[in-house]
Amino acid sequence: MDTDNDDEIKPLRCGPLKSVEGWVVFVTNLHEEAQENDVTDAFSECGTVKLVKMNFDGKTGLGKGYALVEYEKQSEAQDVINKLHGTDYLGKTIGVHWAFVKPSSGERGATNRDDNVRR
């Protein structure tokens, strides 16, 4: 049965998304001399860090200023965002945000693609 509502786009609720293996936060404005073990130590205050990924310049060996930090529990990732966002870390004010989020209904592409498939 075909109704007018079949073509309606249903927006997703906004909020954090889990990666394949955990909850990931994106850390910005890291000092270029920060190393993965430094970040792991600092971010372990809020929970068990599963993984830290940083990019380094191939010529200088210095960090590019950002990292991905993964936690197993959403509550641990949220705690680190609440505790460390906007704080001083190695002389720089860092930003800590969710790495993966559902867009709000007002953002472009904010649709649930499964709901938009005609059956």
LINHU-V364376 format. One line per field, one symbol per residue. ss: DSSP state (a for helix, b for strand, c for the rest). psi: psi as a letter, one per 20 degrees, with the letter a starting at -180 (. if undefined). burial: + if it has 24 or more other C-alpha atoms within 12 Angstrom, else -. A space follows every 10 residues. Layout:
# LINHU-V364376
ss: ???
psi: ???
burial: ???
This chain:
# LINHU-V364376
ss: cccaaaaccc ccccbbcccc ccbbbbbbcc cccccaaaaa aaaaaaccbb bbbbbbcccc ccbbbbbbbb bccaaaaaaa aaaacccbbc cbbcbbbbcc bbcccccccc ccaaaaccc
psi: pprhihippo qqqqrqqpah iappqpprkq qiiqrghggg ghiihiaoph qppqpqphgh jqqjjrqppp qhphhgghgh ghhipjrpok jqoqporphp qpqrhiqpjm qohhiipp.
burial: ---------- -+---++--- -+++++++++ ++++++-+++ -+++-+++++ ++++------ --+-++++++ ++-+-+++++ +--++---+- ---++++++- ---------- ---------
